[in-house]
Amino acid sequence: MTGDVSVTGGEPPLYRVEAFPQARARLTVEEARAQPARLLLARQGVVPFTGRAAELARLAEWRDSERPVSVLLLHGPGGQGKTRLAARFAALSREAGWDVLQARHASDPAPVGPAARPADTTGTGVLMVADYAERWPVADLLELMQDAARQEGRPARVLLVARPAGLWWQPLANRLDRMGLAAQQLRLRELADDPITSPGDLFSAAGDQFAAALEAPGARGVAPPPVVLSRPSGFRSVLAIHMAALAAVDRVRRNPAQALTDLDTPAQFSAYLLNRERDHWQTLHANGRVTTPPDALGRAVYTAALTGAVTYQDGRTALTAIDACHDGDAARLFTDHAVPYPSSAPHAGTVLEPLYPDVLAEDFIALTTPGHGVEDYTPDPWATGAASGLLTRKGGWPAWTRHALYTLASASARWPHLAEHELAPLYLTRLDLMLASDDAALLSLTVLASLPDGVLQRVRQQFPPPRHTDYAGIAAVSAGFTAKLLIDVEDPYVRATAYLHLAARHWLAGCHDDALAAAEQALASLRPLAVDDRSCT
């Protein structure tokens, strides 16, 4: 299929369907040297795809099944290569004769126009790929599935790509089952565990490609630091290994005599690449290409990492809400920010294109916020409270809420100071906002996984008591609380009380099967006491 197809599902349109994008033109050497982190983007394709034979076989089996419509969730932590795997599978499916499309939500930077009829298609079937699926409202995802089910005479496959699965996915899978749509999931394992790869192989292959892109022949064959080869938890993702390789190659290119022994954690490699971004801002300011000083430009980059690309008005509101700039300076800041970070949808009229890859943007938020203890990167005191302030401004949920919550949650999962000082206050001070609706509550469910147990308990104590207006989303969040908080609890009375409380929430929310299951868990918690009592008689 060629061209774009707008799909409405309502007014205004909920999402846009377009041909799955091909790899973008390679960066010039000058562009790569100015901002090395851009070489990490999956769409650049600098490092050839490798491994994942088992996952590709599983995806092909799912695609080629006899079901008319089927949905599969591809999920895994950030940096594991989900987007690259989806792109590779899309390319192979196109070669196999399938029409391959990409679904983008209306909140994405690309404009969503009026509804249009699909162009004529001739492929074996239709494969639809939707990235960041966990950020879509549930109702909009269901509309996407229903549209896919309307294909006539050809099989349709919807590949959802997301970081988490768990409780946000299970209610959706249940609803898909009631719609008669088969739903499967595939968790992406670490590429370093692939039989044909190893951390050393991944580092060396990526390093040589980065050296070629930077025209640094002296950096070819740079040896991986021992910490990468020792397979610690921080270097289990392919992106972490690629970041280490890029930092090593770029450092050797700039100073061949400088050793790599002082870089031995993922945070330090991130700090190196982010300092190179800052060097670029300083150069732009020094040569007059931008008038915004590096510190002020960094605050725009911080804001963009949380909001994602937004409209001009929303961007101005976001910047001024957290004192990233004065209202009258927003236009100039947008213009200067677009020099190092141009819009990926230049005709959409959006501003604040975020730093990529996502994991690096999350590390930028964490390293800019005081409290991390990484000596190689100086935080900005301004950032204290900025993330939570962006999400607790008056007037309900701003347009960037969904993107900001997931970004902050993902960063907090790896950076404890963000979880304690930025994420937790959202729940302790604005629980009403987080539970404003079913969708809001289910959205916040993913975020909760990043909170320390002590904070979870404090938040749970603030939940409203069960009542006839209880939301299904609150019940789902309560289930997440209960599962996490009872992991190390052995007292049967505490366990039974928690499950009975959860059963009441499920019942009042109309989730009767879930209520029964929780009540049975409460009974199971008390059953050993009955056995003990009989043994004493």
VENJO-V833915 format. One record per residue. N is the residue number from 1. OMEGA is omega in whole degrees, 0 to 359 (999 if undefined). NEAR is the number of other C-alpha atoms within 8 Angstrom. Layout:
n->N omega->OMEGA near->NEAR
n->N omega->OMEGA near->NEAR
This chain:
n->1 omega->180 near->10
n->2 omega->178 near->6
n->3 omega->181 near->6
n->4 omega->176 near->8
n->5 omega->177 near->12
n->6 omega->179 near->15
n->7 omega->187 near->12
n->8 omega->187 near->12
n->9 omega->182 near->9
n->10 omega->178 near->6
n->11 omega->359 near->6
n->12 omega->181 near->6
n->13 omega->182 near->15
n->14 omega->183 near->13
n->15 omega->182 near->13
n->16 omega->177 near->15
n->17 omega->181 near->12
n->18 omega->177 near->12
n->19 omega->181 near->11
n->20 omega->188 near->9
n->21 omega->173 near->5
n->22 omega->177 near->5
n->23 omega->181 near->7
n->24 omega->177 near->7
n->25 omega->181 near->5
n->26 omega->175 near->6
n->27 omega->170 near->9
n->28 omega->179 near->7
n->29 omega->180 near->9
n->30 omega->179 near->7
n->31 omega->181 near->9
n->32 omega->180 near->14
n->33 omega->180 near->8
n->34 omega->181 near->9
n->35 omega->183 near->10
n->36 omega->184 near->13
n->37 omega->180 near->13
n->38 omega->177 near->9
n->39 omega->181 near->10
n->40 omega->186 near->12
n->41 omega->181 near->10
n->42 omega->183 near->8
n->43 omega->176 near->7
n->44 omega->177 near->12
n->45 omega->182 near->10
n->46 omega->179 near->11
n->47 omega->182 near->8
n->48 omega->178 near->5
n->49 omega->180 near->7
n->50 omega->176 near->4
n->51 omega->177 near->8
n->52 omega->181 near->9
n->53 omega->181 near->6
n->54 omega->181 near->6
n->55 omega->179 near->8
n->56 omega->178 near->10
n->57 omega->179 near->8
n->58 omega->179 near->8
n->59 omega->179 near->9
n->60 omega->177 near->9
n->61 omega->177 near->8
n->62 omega->181 near->9
n->63 omega->188 near->7
n->64 omega->178 near->6
n->65 omega->185 near->6
n->66 omega->180 near->4
n->67 omega->179 near->6
n->68 omega->180 near->8
n->69 omega->179 near->11
n->70 omega->181 near->12
n->71 omega->176 near->13
n->72 omega->176 near->13
n->73 omega->174 near->13
n->74 omega->186 near->13
n->75 omega->179 near->14
n->76 omega->181 near->12
n->77 omega->177 near->7
n->78 omega->177 near->8
n->79 omega->182 near->10
n->80 omega->178 near->13
n->81 omega->181 near->10
n->82 omega->182 near->13
n->83 omega->180 near->9
n->84 omega->178 near->9
n->85 omega->179 near->10
n->86 omega->180 near->10
n->87 omega->178 near->8
n->88 omega->178 near->9
n->89 omega->178 near->11
n->90 omega->180 near->11
n->91 omega->179 near->8
n->92 omega->179 near->8
n->93 omega->177 near->12
n->94 omega->178 near->10
n->95 omega->180 near->7
n->96 omega->175 near->6
n->97 omega->180 near->9
n->98 omega->169 near->12
n->99 omega->185 near->14
n->100 omega->184 near->14
n->101 omega->175 near->13
n->102 omega->177 near->12
n->103 omega->179 near->12
n->104 omega->181 near->11
n->105 omega->181 near->9
n->106 omega->180 near->12
n->107 omega->176 near->4
n->108 omega->183 near->8
n->109 omega->183 near->11
n->110 omega->181 near->8
n->111 omega->176 near->8
n->112 omega->184 near->10
n->113 omega->180 near->6
n->114 omega->182 near->9
n->115 omega->178 near->9
n->116 omega->179 near->7
n->117 omega->177 near->6
n->118 omega->175 near->5
n->119 omega->179 near->7
n->120 omega->180 near->5
n->121 omega->184 near->6
n->122 omega->185 near->6
n->123 omega->178 near->8
n->124 omega->180 near->9
n->125 omega->181 near->11
n->126 omega->173 near->13
n->127 omega->179 near->14
n->128 omega->180 near->12
n->129 omega->178 near->14
n->130 omega->179 near->12
n->131 omega->181 near->10
n->132 omega->186 near->10
n->133 omega->181 near->10
n->134 omega->180 near->10
n->135 omega->177 near->9
n->136 omega->168 near->9
n->137 omega->184 near->8
n->138 omega->182 near->8
n->139 omega->181 near->6
n->140 omega->175 near->10
n->141 omega->179 near->10
n->142 omega->177 near->10
n->143 omega->177 near->9
n->144 omega->180 near->9
n->145 omega->180 near->10
n->146 omega->177 near->8
n->147 omega->178 near->9
n->148 omega->182 near->11
n->149 omega->182 near->9
n->150 omega->176 near->6
n->151 omega->182 near->9
n->152 omega->173 near->4
n->153 omega->180 near->4
n->154 omega->176 near->9
n->155 omega->178 near->11
n->156 omega->178 near->14
n->157 omega->177 near->14
n->158 omega->179 near->13
n->159 omega->177 near->12
n->160 omega->180 near->13
n->161 omega->184 near->15
n->162 omega->174 near->14
n->163 omega->184 near->10
n->164 omega->168 near->10
n->165 omega->171 near->10
n->166 omega->191 near->6
n->167 omega->177 near->10
n->168 omega->183 near->13
n->169 omega->187 near->9
n->170 omega->177 near->9
n->171 omega->179 near->8
n->172 omega->179 near->10
n->173 omega->178 near->9
n->174 omega->180 near->8
n->175 omega->176 near->8
n->176 omega->178 near->12
n->177 omega->178 near->10
n->178 omega->177 near->7
n->179 omega->181 near->6
n->180 omega->180 near->6
n->181 omega->179 near->10
n->182 omega->181 near->9
n->183 omega->178 near->11
n->184 omega->174 near->7
n->185 omega->180 near->8
n->186 omega->178 near->8
n->187 omega->183 near->7
n->188 omega->178 near->10
n->189 omega->181 near->7
n->190 omega->182 near->10
n->191 omega->179 near->13
n->192 omega->178 near->11
n->193 omega->179 near->8
n->194 omega->183 near->10
n->195 omega->185 near->5
n->196 omega->179 near->5
n->197 omega->174 near->11
n->198 omega->178 near->11
n->199 omega->180 near->11
n->200 omega->179 near->9
n->201 omega->180 near->8
n->202 omega->180 near->13
n->203 omega->184 near->13
n->204 omega->180 near->13
n->205 omega->179 near->9
n->206 omega->182 near->12
n->207 omega->180 near->17
n->208 omega->178 near->11
n->209 omega->178 near->10
n->210 omega->178 near->14
n->211 omega->178 near->14
n->212 omega->181 near->10
n->213 omega->180 near->11
n->214 omega->185 near->10
n->215 omega->181 near->7
n->216 omega->183 near->11
n->217 omega->179 near->7
n->218 omega->180 near->7
n->219 omega->177 near->13
n->220 omega->178 near->11
n->221 omega->178 near->7
n->222 omega->185 near->9
n->223 omega->177 near->5
n->224 omega->176 near->10
n->225 omega->180 near->9
n->226 omega->183 near->6
n->227 omega->178 near->9
n->228 omega->182 near->12
n->229 omega->183 near->9
n->230 omega->175 near->6
n->231 omega->174 near->10
n->232 omega->185 near->8
n->233 omega->183 near->5
n->234 omega->181 near->9
n->235 omega->178 near->11
n->236 omega->181 near->12
n->237 omega->180 near->13
n->238 omega->180 near->14
n->239 omega->178 near->10
n->240 omega->179 near->12
n->241 omega->178 near->14
n->242 omega->178 near->13
n->243 omega->178 near->12
n->244 omega->180 near->11
n->245 omega->180 near->14
n->246 omega->179 near->13
n->247 omega->180 near->11
n->248 omega->181 near->11
n->249 omega->182 near->15
n->250 omega->180 near->12
n->251 omega->178 near->10
n->252 omega->178 near->12
n->253 omega->184 near->10
n->254 omega->182 near->6
n->255 omega->185 near->7
n->256 omega->184 near->8
n->257 omega->185 near->5
n->258 omega->181 near->7
n->259 omega->181 near->5
n->260 omega->188 near->7
n->261 omega->182 near->6
n->262 omega->178 near->5
n->263 omega->183 near->7
n->264 omega->175 near->9
n->265 omega->176 near->8
n->266 omega->180 near->10
n->267 omega->181 near->8
n->268 omega->176 near->11
n->269 omega->175 near->13
n->270 omega->180 near->11
n->271 omega->179 near->11
n->272 omega->182 near->10
n->273 omega->179 near->11
n->274 omega->174 near->10
n->275 omega->175 near->9
n->276 omega->174 near->11
n->277 omega->180 near->11
n->278 omega->176 near->10
n->279 omega->180 near->8
n->280 omega->178 near->10
n->281 omega->180 near->12
n->282 omega->179 near->10
n->283 omega->178 near->8
n->284 omega->180 near->10
n->285 omega->183 near->13
n->286 omega->181 near->7
n->287 omega->173 near->7
n->288 omega->179 near->7
n->289 omega->172 near->8
n->290 omega->179 near->10
n->291 omega->181 near->7
n->292 omega->177 near->10
n->293 omega->184 near->10
n->294 omega->181 near->10
n->295 omega->179 near->6
n->296 omega->178 near->10
n->297 omega->177 near->13
n->298 omega->178 near->9
n->299 omega->174 near->9
n->300 omega->178 near->13
n->301 omega->177 near->12
n->302 omega->181 near->11
n->303 omega->181 near->12
n->304 omega->179 near->13
n->305 omega->180 near->14
n->306 omega->186 near->13
n->307 omega->193 near->13
n->308 omega->179 near->12
n->309 omega->185 near->13
n->310 omega->176 near->13
n->311 omega->180 near->9
n->312 omega->182 near->9
n->313 omega->179 near->6
n->314 omega->178 near->9
n->315 omega->179 near->11
n->316 omega->178 near->11
n->317 omega->182 near->8
n->318 omega->182 near->11
n->319 omega->183 near->15
n->320 omega->181 near->11
n->321 omega->183 near->10
n->322 omega->175 near->9
n->323 omega->174 near->7
n->324 omega->173 near->11
n->325 omega->173 near->9
n->326 omega->184 near->9
n->327 omega->182 near->8
n->328 omega->181 near->5
n->329 omega->186 near->8
n->330 omega->183 near->11
n->331 omega->179 near->8
n->332 omega->180 near->8
n->333 omega->177 near->11
n->334 omega->181 near->10
n->335 omega->181 near->8
n->336 omega->180 near->13
n->337 omega->182 near->13
n->338 omega->178 near->12
n->339 omega->176 near->8
n->340 omega->183 near->7
n->341 omega->181 near->10
n->342 omega->182 near->9
n->343 omega->175 near->11
n->344 omega->177 near->6
n->345 omega->189 near->9
n->346 omega->181 near->8
n->347 omega->182 near->5
n->348 omega->180 near->8
n->349 omega->181 near->8
n->350 omega->178 near->13
n->351 omega->177 near->12
n->352 omega->171 near->18
n->353 omega->185 near->14
n->354 omega->172 near->11
n->355 omega->177 near->11
n->356 omega->358 near->10
n->357 omega->183 near->10
n->358 omega->183 near->8
n->359 omega->179 near->10
n->360 omega->176 near->11
n->361 omega->177 near->12
n->362 omega->177 near->13
n->363 omega->177 near->11
n->364 omega->176 near->10
n->365 omega->184 near->11
n->366 omega->183 near->14
n->367 omega->177 near->13
n->368 omega->181 near->12
n->369 omega->180 near->14
n->370 omega->175 near->11
n->371 omega->186 near->5
n->372 omega->178 near->9
n->373 omega->176 near->4
n->374 omega->188 near->8
n->375 omega->185 near->5
n->376 omega->183 near->7
n->377 omega->182 near->9
n->378 omega->180 near->7
n->379 omega->178 near->9
n->380 omega->180 near->9
n->381 omega->178 near->7
n->382 omega->187 near->7
n->383 omega->179 near->11
n->384 omega->180 near->10
n->385 omega->183 near->9
n->386 omega->182 near->9
n->387 omega->179 near->11
n->388 omega->178 near->11
n->389 omega->179 near->10
n->390 omega->184 near->10
n->391 omega->183 near->12
n->392 omega->178 near->8
n->393 omega->183 near->8
n->394 omega->176 near->4
n->395 omega->178 near->5
n->396 omega->183 near->6
n->397 omega->176 near->7
n->398 omega->186 near->7
n->399 omega->185 near->6
n->400 omega->188 near->10
n->401 omega->185 near->10
n->402 omega->180 near->9
n->403 omega->183 near->11
n->404 omega->180 near->13
n->405 omega->181 near->12
n->406 omega->180 near->11
n->407 omega->180 near->11
n->408 omega->179 near->13
n->409 omega->181 near->15
n->410 omega->178 near->11
n->411 omega->182 near->14
n->412 omega->179 near->15
n->413 omega->181 near->11
n->414 omega->184 near->6
n->415 omega->185 near->10
n->416 omega->182 near->8
n->417 omega->175 near->11
n->418 omega->180 near->13
n->419 omega->185 near->15
n->420 omega->189 near->12
n->421 omega->181 near->9
n->422 omega->184 near->13
n->423 omega->183 near->14
n->424 omega->180 near->11
n->425 omega->178 near->11
n->426 omega->181 near->13
n->427 omega->183 near->10
n->428 omega->182 near->10
n->429 omega->183 near->6
n->430 omega->179 near->10
n->431 omega->179 near->12
n->432 omega->179 near->6
n->433 omega->183 near->9
n->434 omega->181 near->11
n->435 omega->187 near->12
n->436 omega->181 near->8
n->437 omega->176 near->8
n->438 omega->184 near->11
n->439 omega->178 near->9
n->440 omega->181 near->12
n->441 omega->178 near->15
n->442 omega->175 near->13
n->443 omega->183 near->11
n->444 omega->180 near->12
n->445 omega->178 near->13
n->446 omega->181 near->13
n->447 omega->184 near->12
n->448 omega->183 near->9
n->449 omega->182 near->8
n->450 omega->184 near->11
n->451 omega->174 near->14
n->452 omega->183 near->8
n->453 omega->180 near->8
n->454 omega->178 near->6
n->455 omega->178 near->10
n->456 omega->181 near->12
n->457 omega->179 near->9
n->458 omega->179 near->9
n->459 omega->181 near->11
n->460 omega->180 near->9
n->461 omega->181 near->6
n->462 omega->179 near->8
n->463 omega->176 near->7
n->464 omega->179 near->4
n->465 omega->178 near->4
n->466 omega->178 near->8
n->467 omega->188 near->7
n->468 omega->180 near->6
n->469 omega->183 near->6
n->470 omega->178 near->11
n->471 omega->173 near->9
n->472 omega->179 near->11
n->473 omega->178 near->13
n->474 omega->178 near->13
n->475 omega->179 near->13
n->476 omega->177 near->12
n->477 omega->178 near->12
n->478 omega->177 near->10
n->479 omega->177 near->9
n->480 omega->176 near->10
n->481 omega->186 near->10
n->482 omega->181 near->11
n->483 omega->183 near->8
n->484 omega->186 near->8
n->485 omega->182 near->11
n->486 omega->182 near->9
n->487 omega->184 near->6
n->488 omega->181 near->5
n->489 omega->180 near->8
n->490 omega->182 near->7
n->491 omega->184 near->6
n->492 omega->180 near->9
n->493 omega->178 near->8
n->494 omega->181 near->9
n->495 omega->181 near->13
n->496 omega->180 near->13
n->497 omega->181 near->9
n->498 omega->181 near->10
n->499 omega->177 near->13
n->500 omega->176 near->11
n->501 omega->179 near->8
n->502 omega->179 near->14
n->503 omega->179 near->14
n->504 omega->179 near->10
n->505 omega->180 near->14
n->506 omega->182 near->14
n->507 omega->182 near->11
n->508 omega->177 near->12
n->509 omega->179 near->12
n->510 omega->180 near->7
n->511 omega->190 near->10
n->512 omega->178 near->8
n->513 omega->178 near->6
n->514 omega->179 near->10
n->515 omega->179 near->14
n->516 omega->180 near->9
n->517 omega->179 near->9
n->518 omega->178 near->12
n->519 omega->177 near->11
n->520 omega->177 near->8
n->521 omega->176 near->10
n->522 omega->179 near->14
n->523 omega->179 near->9
n->524 omega->179 near->8
n->525 omega->183 near->11
n->526 omega->185 near->11
n->527 omega->178 near->8
n->528 omega->179 near->8
n->529 omega->179 near->8
n->530 omega->178 near->8
n->531 omega->179 near->8
n->532 omega->181 near->8
n->533 omega->180 near->8
n->534 omega->181 near->7
n->535 omega->182 near->6
n->536 omega->182 near->5
n->537 omega->999 near->4
